[in-house]
Every structure is written in structure tokens, then in C-alpha cells.
Amino acid sequence: DLISLSSPLLDILPDWDAEGKTPAELSEPVDGFHPGQIAQALEAKWMYEHLEEAYPEFLGEVNPHNDDIQKVFGDQGGY
């Protein structure tokens, strides 16, 4: 299966604005046109949450070994 999703920046901006932040903070500072690192992280979060809700089959099953992995490696603070 294949789906196409538009950039979620327009969905992200109202929450960003409500926090008192400016849209300029989401732009890449070098060229001011592309989404910066913060925007990319917010887009990834939005996309994952959207996939969980609308297309859970795209994410697959939860790894049944997650608890074992947590016991061995603990919380390393990464993704």
C-alpha cells in the first residue's frame, strides 16, 4: 500500500503559536525556507501520531521483545 501525506506544518503552527513561539523558529536559519530541525521533529511526531490513528497497519505490530530490550539496555535517552 502507498499513501501520500502533505506537510503537516499548517497543522503544527496553531499549537506552536499558542505556546507563544514564532513560525520563524521553525525555519532553517541558513536559507529561511526549509523546515529546520525543530520543525522536522514536530513533523515526525505528527506523522507518527497520524499513522497510529489513521493507518496503524503501516506501523506494524509492537516488538514483543521491547521489555527484554529495556531490561538489558535500560533507558539510554535516545530514540
CORBELHU-V467231 format. One record per helix or strand of 3 or more residues. SS is the DSSP state (~ for helix, > for strand). FROM is the first residue (numbers start at 1). TO is the last residue. If there is no record, write none. Layout:
ss=SS from=FROM to=TO
ss=SS from=FROM to=TO
This chain:
ss=~ from=9 to=18
ss=~ from=23 to=26
ss=~ from=37 to=54
ss=~ from=56 to=58
ss=~ from=66 to=73
